[in-house]
Amino acid sequence: MKKPTNDRLSNKDLLPLEEGERTWKAVNFASIWMGCIHNIPTYATVGGLIAIGLSPWQVLAIIVTASLILFAALALNGHAGTKYGLPFPVIIRASYGIYGANIPALLRAFTAIMWLGIQTFAGSTALNILLLNIWPGWGSLGGDWNIFGLHLSGFLSFIFFWGIHLLVLRHGMESIKKFEVWAGPLVYLVFGGMVWWAIDIAGGLGPIYSHPGKFHTFSETFWPFAAGVTGIIGIWATLILNIPDFTRFAASQKEQIRGQFYGLPGTFALFAFASITVTSGSQVAFGKPIWDVVEILARFDNPFVIALSVITLCIAAVSVNVAANIVSPAYDLANALPKYITFRRGGYLTAVLALFTIPWKLMESATNVYAFLGLIGGMLGPVAGVMMADYFLIRKRQLSVEDLYSENGQYTYYKGYNYRAFAATFLGAFISLIGMYVPAFAGIYDISWFAGVIVSCLGYTALMYFHPPYAKAAGQMVRERAAE
């Protein structure tokens, strides 16, 4: 293919990768998930499920169910990235139009930036605990000074921890690949140690997993179970969209599928086991279940244990932030202004914008976190539905790469926008989020991600079938070129 030269639609980071640049193996994808899953907000979500009255076995079932659905969604949405070597914001031009793609891409970037702030603050709280143990006067630094309720010592910890992310970005995706390979397995250390502590203090696994919970019948359990699955998927709703940003580097479809299977369902099940065990152990040790792993660490009096745990938690937070919350916004911002923003510049800009999210307000309670997850799932689920419908149902996995970079190709639609994709997205978002405001539809909101995906997928397919683009019926040009 002739290299595109239109700087309104491409730069070197947005072009298809050559065969020699696609070197990621299964271990690289597995290590990404090993690092991403072990993070403080995910622990809080799992612990929150215990806190609302679900039994340990019910929570474990929720995690296994959610991880299998996640694996399927990621493998499917990552197919185009591996096949064509393209990033997410370029692939989505096929469904939303060459200019319209900027809207869902920037929406995805916004939510990732919000998550970057949350994860950075969560990691900085662990770092703050370490500094308090090293220097007792750290907590009184600045007196009564605060910024939106955050004390000076906490704010400085946040800024310092935020700066660590910039170091990982120095050499682009290659440095991220190398970082994830050793960071993923390393985070198991702290959780393994905490599981050992919880089992010891609880007197074995029996007392922990014999807890019955308060939901007993199928009708009582169904909606909390469905809401829990949706909440877990909501954490990764952003990464479902931009998984092509990673799978474009895969050596083959087999590598990306195997890697994600090894790194996701199995790892997530182990993480759920660790989270449930530690939360239940905290109830025995401290008289109440503590869903915040940082709060548990703060109650230990062994400086070595605290230091090792905090360092590992910080590595885990950086790992998930770089993979899930920096890579995609970097590509998305580059896609919006390719002439001025490269992948690296987009990453730095993402980090700067995260400073203004005031994440400590979002993390004040588990309720806020759940509300945020539901909102993300409701907004981004419909975009995933449109993407998968377009690629698998409409185009039968055939894309014209040249037209993805052309202002006169089949993906131009009407002035660069495909109204069908936006109509389906708005309909899916409306159905999935209406429960936030109309109590009668609260059950739909509990499964917002699923509702959004299904409605937008069906809506987009119907619109493309009954009112195909003017220039060619959907997919016809692609099939003609493939035949040639």
N, C-alpha and C positions, 0 to 999 in steps of 0.2 A: 504494500500500500504506500502511496505517495504521502510523505509527511505533511500534515496540515500546516499552513503558514498564517492562518487568520488569528491574530493575537487577541481578538475579541472572544475566541472560543477555545484557545489552547495555549499551553506553554510546555516546557520540557517535562514537567511533572504530571501533566494531564494526558500525555500521549500514550498510546499502547506500548506495553513493554515488549522488548525483543525476547526471543527464546532464551538467550544467554542470561537474561536478567531474572528469569523465573527459577529461583533456586531454593525456595522454601520447601522443606520436607514436613512429614507428619509431626516430627518432634517439635518443630517451630510453632505449629498451630496448637499442639497440645500444651506447650509451655506457656503460651499466651493465656490460655484458659486457666491453667494452674495458678498463674499470677493474678488474673482478673477476679476469680471467684473469691479468693481469700482476702476480703477487705471488710472494713469496719461497718459501713452501711448495710452490706449484705448480711453480716452477722446480726446487726440490729433488727433486720427484717425477719430473720429466722427466729431470733429470740422473741420478737414481738408476737409471732404466731403462738408460741408457748404461753406468753403473757395473756392472750385473749381467751385461753382455755382449751386449746387443741392439745391432744395427747402427743407425746413424743413420736409414736408410730404414725399418727395422722400427719404430723409435720414432715416426717421422713417421706411419706407417700406423696405429699405435695411437692417436695423438692425433686423427687425422682420423676414425677409426671411433668413438672415444669421443664426439667433439664432435657427430657426426651423431645418435648415440643420445640424447645429452643434449638436443639441439635438439628431437627428437621428443617426449621425455618432458616437457620444459618447455612446449612448445606445447600438448600435450594437457592437462596438469594445469592450465595457465593459462586454459583455455577458460572454466571456470565463473566465475573471477574477473572476466573481461571481460564475460561475459553478464549476470551479476547484480550486479556491483560489490561483491562480498563478499570479506573476507579469509579466509585459510586456516583459522584455528580455527573460524570460523562454518561454512564449507563442509563441514568434516569432521564436523560434527554430523549430517549426513545419513546417514553410514555408521556412526559409533561411538556415536551418541546425543547428546542435548543436554548431558549431563554427562560421558558417557564420552569425548567429544572432548577433554576436558582432559588425559587421559593421554597419547595420542600427541603432542598439542600441546606438553606440558611436556617430553616426551622429545626432541622436536625442539628445544625451547628449550635444553635441557641441552647437546646436542651443539653447538649454535651458540655457546653461552657458552664451551665448551671451545675451539672454533675462534677465537673472539674473543681469548681469551688467547694462543693460539699465534701468530696473525697480529700481535697487538700486540707480543709479545716479538720476533718476527722483524723488525718495523719498528724496534723500539727498539735492536736490535743494530746496524742500519745507522746510526741516530742516534748511537750510542755511538762508532762509528768516526769520525764527523765531529767530535764533541767531542774525541776523542783527538788529532786533527790540529790542532784549534784551540788546545787546551790540553793539552800533553804530561803535565802533572801530574794530569790528570783520572783516569787509570787507577789512581793510587796513593791516591786519595781514600778515607779511612776505614781505611787500613791493611789489616789482615787480616780486618776485619769482613765477614761475608757472611750472606745469608739463604737457607738451603737450597742452598748452593753458589754463589749469585749474588753477585758483588762489589757493593759499595755503588754504584760508578759505574754499573754495569749496571742495578742496581735503580732508581736515580734516573732513568736514561734511560727505563726501562720505565714508570715512573709519569708522567713528563712526556709521553711519547708517548701514553699512555692518556688523559691529560687532553685531548688535541687532539680526540679523538672526541666529547667532550661538547659542544664548540663547534659541531660539525656538526649536532647533534641539537636545537639551540635552537628551530628553527622547523618541526620535524616533517618530513613527507614532502616538502613543497615545497622546503625547503633541501637535502634529499638529492638531489632531482631536479636542482637547479641545480648542486650540487657535482659530480655524476657527469658532466654534460655537458662540463665543461672538464677534469675530472680524468682521464677515460678516455683521450682522445687524448694528453694530456701524458705519460703513462707510457711512450709509445713512444720518447721521447727517449733515455732511459738504455739501453734495450735495443737501439735502433738504433746508438748509439755503441759499445756492447760488441760487437755483431756486426761492426761495421767493424774494431774492434781484433782480434777473433778471426780474421777473414779475412786481415787483414794479417800477423799473426804466424804463421799457419799456411801462408801462401803461396798463398792461394786456397781455393775451396770443394772442389776436387778431393781434396786430401789428407784433408779432414774427412769427406766423404761416401763415400770409397772404403774406409773401415774396414769389414771384413766382419762383425764380431761373432762370437760363438761358437756361435750356434744356426743350423744350416744346413738341416736337413730340416724338413718340415711337422710331424712328430711332436715334434721337439725344440722347435720354435718355438711350437706351439699354446698350451700352458699358460702360458708366460711372456707371450705376447701377450694371452691372455684375462685373466690376472691384472693386466697393465698397464692394459687397458681398464677393468677393474673398479676399480682403484685411482684412476684419473682420475675416473671417475664418482663414486666414494666421496667425493672432495673436494667435489662439488656435490650430494651426496645430500640435504643439508638444504634447499638452494635449490629442488630439484625439488618438494619438498613445499609450500613456502610461496611459490612463484611467484605464486599468486593475490594475495598481498599487494601485488604490483606491477601485475599485469595488470588488477586492479580499476580502475586509473587509466587504462587504455587507451581511446583514442577509438573503437576498433573491433577486432574480431578480426584484421583484416588488418594493422593497425598493430603489434599485439603479435607476430604470427607473422613478419612481415617484419623487424621490429626484432631479434628474437632470432636469426633466420637470418643477418642481416647481421653481428650482433655476436658470434655464437658460432663456427660452423664455420670461417669465413674468418679471424677473429681468432685462434682457437686454433691454426690451422695456421701462421700467422705466428709466434705465440709459440713453438710447437714448433721451428720452424726456428731462431729466435733462441736458444733454450735449448740445442739440440743443437750449434749452431755455437760458442757461447760455452764450453760444457763441453769440447768437443773442442779448442778453442783453448787452454783452460787446461792441457790435457794437454801441448801443444806448448810452452807458455810456462813451465810449472812442473814438468813431469815426471810429472804425475798428473792424472787428471780430477777437477775440483773441482765438486761438485754444489751447493755453497752459494754463491750469488751474492755474499753479503756477504763471505765469505772472499776471493773474487776481488778485490772492491773494496779490501779491506784491504791487498792486495799492491801497489796502485798508489802512486806517490810524487808524483803531481800533485794538490795541494790543490784546485784548481779542478774537476778531473774528479771527485774524491771528493765534493766539496760538491754539485755538480750531480746526481751519481748518487744520493747519499743522499737528497737532498730529493725526487727523483722517486720513489724506492723507498718513501719514507715516505708520499707522496701515494697511491701504488698500494695500500699496506697499509691506509690509512684508507678508501680507496674500497671495497675488498673487504669490509672489516669492517662498514662501515655498511650496505652493500647485503645482504650474505649473513648477517651474524652479529648484527646489532642489530635490524633491522626486524622479523624474525619473532619473536624472543623478546619484543619489546615488545608485539606483538599477542597472543602466546600467554599472557603474564602478565596482560594486560588481560582476556583471555577467562576466565582462572581466577578473577579477582576484579574484575569490571567495575565494581563499586560504588566501589572504592577506587583502582584502577590504570587510568590513561589510557595512550594510546600513548607519550606523552613520559615519563611516570613509569616505564613499563615499560622504555623505552630506558635511562634512568639506572640502574634497578635491574640491568639486564643488565650494564652496564659495571662496576658495583660487584662483582657476583658473579664476573666474569671475573678480578678481582684475586686470587681465591683458588684459581685453577686450577693455579698453579705451572707455567706453560707451558715454562719453560726445562728442566724435567725431561723433558717430552715430546719436546723437540727435540734431545736429546743425540745421537741417531743416526737415520739414515734408517730403520733397522729399526723403531724406535718409531713413526715417522710412518706407515709402511706398516701396522703392526698396528692403529693407531688408525683409519686409513681403512677397513680391512677390517671392523672392528667397527661403524663407523658405517653402512657399506653394508649389513651384515647386519641391523642393527636397523631402519633406516629404509626399506629396500627393501620389506619387507612392508606398511608403512603406505601407501606409494605405490601398491602393487598393489591394496590394498583401496579406496583413493580412486578410482582409475581404473575399477575393476570396478563400483563403485557408481554412478558418474556416467554412464559410457558404456554398460555392459551391463545394469545393473538399471533405472536411471531414464531411460535414453535422453536424457540431457542436460536433463531437466526436474526442477526443484526447486521446492518450495513455500517461498518466502521467509518467509512468515508463520509457518509451522511451525518454521522454524529458530530462531525466538525465542519459541516457545511451550512451556510445560511440559505441555500437553495435546494436542499435535499428533502427527503420524505418526512424528516422529523421537524421541519419548520412549521408544519400545520398552518395556523393563521397567525402571521407575524411572530412566529417563534413560540406560540402557546397552544397547547392542546386542551380545549375547554372540557373535554370528556374526562380527562384525568382529574381536573380540579373539581368538577361536579361530583364525581364519585368520591373524592377525598372529603369534600364538605359534607356529603350525605353520611359517609361513614363516621366522621367526627361528630356530627349532630346526634346520630343514633347512639353512639357509644358514650357521649358525655351528657346527654339529656338528664340522666339520672342524678347528676350533681344538683339540679335545680328543681326537678319534678320527682317528689318522693315515690310516686307510683311506679317510676321506672328505675328505682334504685338498684334492682337486681341486674339490669343491663349494665349499669355503671360498674358493678362488681366484676364483670367480665368484659371490661371496656376494650381491651386489646383484641380479643377474639371477635367481638361485635364489629369493631372497626375494620378488621381484616376481611371478614366475610362480606359485609355490606359493600365495601369499596371494590372488592374483587368482582362481585356479581354485577355491581352497577357499571363499572368500567367495561367489562366484557359486553354487557348489553348495549351500551352506548357505541362502542366500536363496531359492533355487529350491525345495529340498526341504522347508525349514521356514521359510516366509515369516513376517513379523511378524503377530501375532495380529489387530490392528485391521484391517489391509488387506493384501492381497497386495502385494508390493513394487512400488511405482510406480503402483499403481492409482489412489490418491487424487490423485496429481499429474496423471495423464492426465485424470481427471474434471474437475479444476479448469481444466486447460488448454482442455478442450473447452467449458467454460462461458464 
